[in-house]
Amino acid sequence: MGTINHCAYLKSRVFCAFIFSLLFSVPAEAMDLGLIEPEILQRNLNSYVILDARPKSEWLAGHIPGALSLSWEDYTRTDERGVPYRVWPAQELAKALGKMGISEHAAIAVYGDADKSWGGEGWDCWVLSWLGHKGPIRLLAGGIQSWRDNGFRTASGAEKITARPVQYRFKTNERIEISTTEIERHGPGIVLIDTRSLFERIKGRIPDSVHIEWKNFYTGKDRRPLQSEALKKLLRDNGVNAGEQVVYYCTGGIRSAYAWLVHQLAGLPTARNYEGGFEEWSRLSRNRH
């Protein structure tokens, strides 16, 4: 590529990123996301609705007392186009949360193990943010591992819902998701990050995407989310500027939602989750050609 053409390409990419940020940036006040340490949660159990993002079998085997099960496995389905792992429609999710006694203003603490749930705690936080949740959303730092390591009590078996049903009022935040059409249209204005395994990527990927497996977004035996500087380094080492408009994807929006959450917790410019994932991309691509 000639020098002039190369400079023109760089200017085009910078301009597209700038326009994209104007159109799709989300004000920080729109989402109240943060971490909560086990000791703080343990002292304030009655102040939070606690959601267990692991598979229901793990929740039944042992969970934080009072925690309700909200696994992506139970709130996704195959859509009318044959794309699996699609999140329930917003009105159905809102109705399910309301039946559990959860309102849009509730303070919520989410936990998982960044393992058996494939980062489902990130998906829970993304879904609540997508619904426009108005109350604080806190991720338990270190997950169930840290809770147990602190010697805090767990319960087993199904928790009986004692809260009265309420109406969960939602207004979806479309600026933290992205459609296949938008990805195609924006071109160099976004950076696509593939959070799947290398084996999955070898079998097929979205063109021009960067590969950073989702397991690189946490660290330590408790699998704590990367802090800001560590995440910036991870992105930089893979050729991604932390200020660029990032879209995370995986197979069906679960692992990518975890990466999205880590990105948000690090205080970087708002990212987006391609919830349809490679399953949607590959099916729509086949239909187009």
N, C-alpha and C positions, 0 to 999 in steps of 0.2 A: 504494500500500500504506500503511495507517495506521501511526502511530508504534508503537502497541502490537503490531500484527501484525508489523511490521518487527523490533522487538526480540525478539519470540518466535521469529522465523525465525533471527535471528543466534544466539540462545541454543541453538536446536536444532542449528544447524550446528556450533557449538563443541562441544556435547555429543557429537554423532555423531563428530566428528574425534577427540575424546578417547577414546571407546570403541574406535574403529577402531585408534588407536595402541596401545591396550592389547592388542588381539587380534592385531595383525599386525606390530608392530614387531619387527625382527630385531636381536639383540644384535650390537654391533660385532665381537665376537670370532668371530662365526659366519662372517664372510667376511674374508679377508686380501687386500684389493684395494689397489693402489697404482700409482704411476708409476715408471718407471725411465728414466734418461737414457741416450742412446746410448753415451756414453763408459763408463758403468758396465757396461752389457750387453756391450760389446765386450771389456772386461777380464775378464768372467766368463761367456763363452759356454758353457763346459763345465758351469756350475752350473745352467743352465736348459734346460728343454725349450722350444723356440721354435716358436710357431705363427703361420703366415702366414694372415691372415683374408681376403686378397684372392681374387678369382677364380683358379682353378687356372692359367689361361693367363698371368696376371700373375706368379704364383709361378714358373712354368716359365721365363719370360723373364728373371727376375732376383730373387733373394731373399737374405736373410741366410744365410750358410753354416750348414748343419745344420737350417734351418727346415723344418718339416713343414706341409703344406697342410691347413687346416681352414676351408674356405669354407662359409658357410651354404647355398650353392647345392647342395652335395653332401650335406648332412645335414638337408634338409627335404624334405617330400613333400606331396602332396594327400591329405587324410584321407578317411575313409569317407563323410563328409557333403559332400564336394566342396570343402572349404576348403583352398586352397593355402598353401604356405609353412609348414606345420606342422613343428615340430621333431620329429626321430625320437623314438620312445619311449626313456625313460631307459636301459632295459636294452640297447638296441641301440647307443646312444651310448657307454655304458660299455664294451661289447664292442669297439667300433671304437677307442676310446682305448687299451684294453688291448692290442690287436693292434699298436699303434704303440709299445708299450713304456711307456705313460704310466700311472702309478699315481695314486691319489687324494692321495698325499702329495708328488708331484713339484712342484718350483718351476717355474712356467710364466711365460714372457714372450710376450705377444701383440702383434702389430703389424698395421697396415693402412695405408690412406692417406686414410681418411675421404672417399672419393670413389667409385672404381669398385666397391668392396665395399658401398656404401650404409651405411657404418658397421659393417661386419661384425666389426670388432675388438671393438666393444661387444657384439655377439651372442655371440662366442666367450667373452668374460668372463662374460656373463650365463648362458650354458649351463653353464659350469664351476661357477659359483656355485649354479645350480639343482640340479646334481648333488651339491652338498654338498662340493665340492673342499676338502680339508684343507690343502693346501700353499699357499704364497703365489702370487697371480696378479698379474702386473705388466703394465701397458700401456706399450709403448714410447712415450715422450713425443716427439711430432713424427713418429712413424711412419717409414715407409721413406724419406720425404723427408729427415728429419733425419739418418738413418743415412747416406744418400748424400752429403748436404751436408758431413758430417764426413770424407768421403773414405774411409769404411770399405768393405772388400771385399764384393762380392756374388758369388753363384754362380748358375749357370743350369742348366736341365734338372732332371730328377727326382732327388730325394735318395733314396738307398737306405736303407731302415730297417735299422739294424744292432742296435738294442736288442732284447732278448728279449721276447716277449709276456708280459704280466702280467695279473693280474686287477684291474680297476678296481672297487673297492667304492664304491657310491654310496648316498646317502640323500637323496632330493630335498628341496629347501628350497621348500616350497609357498608360503611367505610372501613370495616375491619375484615370483610370478606371480599372475594373477587370472583368473577365469572370467567369462563373459558373465553368468551368473546372479548372481555376487557383485556385479558392477557395477550390475546392476539393483536388487539388494536394498539396497545400502548408500546409494544416493541421495546426499544432501548430505554424507555422511561422507567423501567422496573428491573430489579435483579431477582431472578427466581432461584430459590435455594431448595434443593432436593434433600429431604431429611431421611430418606429410606436407606436401606443397607446397600452396600456395593453390589451384592449379588442381584438385588432388585433393579438397580440402576443399569447394570450390564444388559439386562433383558429388555430395557426400554426406558426412555426418559423424555422429558420435554426439552426440545432443542434450546441450546444456549443457557441451560441451567447450571448452577454451581452445586457441587455435592458436598454437603456437611451432614453426616449422620446425626440423628437426633440425640444419640447417647453422648455426643460431644458437648451438649448443652448443660450437662450437670457434672458434678465432681464429688469425689469422696465416697466413703462407705454409706453415708446417708443420702447420697445422690442429691445434693443441694444444687439449686440453679446457679449457673455461673454469675458472678457479680459483673458489674459494668465493664471494668477494665479487661477482665478475662474474656468477656464476650467480644469486646471490640478487637482484641488480639486474635481471637478465633476467626472472626470475620475478615480481618486484615490479612491473616495468613492464608486465607482462601481467595484473596483478591477482591474482597467486598469492602467498600467504604461504609462505615457505620452511619453516615449521613444519607446514603442512598435509600430509595424506596424499595423495601424488601418484601417479597412475597414468599412465604414458606409453603411447601407442598410435600405430601407423602402419598400413600395409596388412597386414603379416604379421609384425610383431614384430622387424624388423631395425633400422630407423632408431630405433625407440623403445627398443631395447636399448642403442643408443649413448647416447641421452639419459639412460637409466637409469644407465649406467656413470658418466657425467659427474656426475650427481646424487650417486652413492655416493662418488666420489673427492673431491667437495667437502665431504664430512662432514655432509651434511644428513640429516634423519630418513629412514629407509629407504623408498625408493619401490618401485613394482611395475611390471612390464612386462606389458601385455596382449598376450601372445604370439599369440593368435588374430587380433588386430587387426581392422581394419574389414572385412576379408573375412569373418571369422567373424560379426561383429556384423550385417552386412547380410544374410547368408544365414539366420541364425537369426531375424532380424526378419521376413524374407519368409515364413519357415515359420510364424511365430506369427500372422501377420495374413492 
